[in-house]
Amino acid sequence: MTAMPVLALLTASLLLGLYLVLLFLRRERKPVIVGIHLLLGIGGLEMLVMLLRGTPSGNAEAAGQFGVAAAALFGIAMFTGLTGAMIARRSAMSANIVVVTHSSIGLAGFVLFLAWLSSL
């Protein structure tokens, strides 16, 4: 399995997330785009884990620490994104904290993924 589909899904999710941050700052909500962002993120994380694990024949990519750390950060970003909607209903300040946390963790995971990808 090549890393290009994983890179495409995660990059699309990142770019869509940046667009969602702009909408958040304008106080606009588009649930369909949020759903697409969620599906791209889940698909990218799943394919990254499959790439780290390898194929059934045993041909695994070099699962360095950057790859494992990127998958862990994407998992945490997924969790904060899913639970963020419940937390953010309480106040505007908590919504801002959730968005910043989710974005920071997701961006750190993407940077680690790119570092892992460059070492392949």
Secondary structure, 3 states (H helix, E strand, C coil): CCCHHHHHHHHHHHHHHHHHHHHHHCCCCCHHHHHHHHHHHHHHHHHHHHHHHCCCCCCCCCCCHHHHHHHHHHHHHHHHHHHHHHHHCCCHHHHHHHHHHHHHHHHHHHHHHHHHHHCC
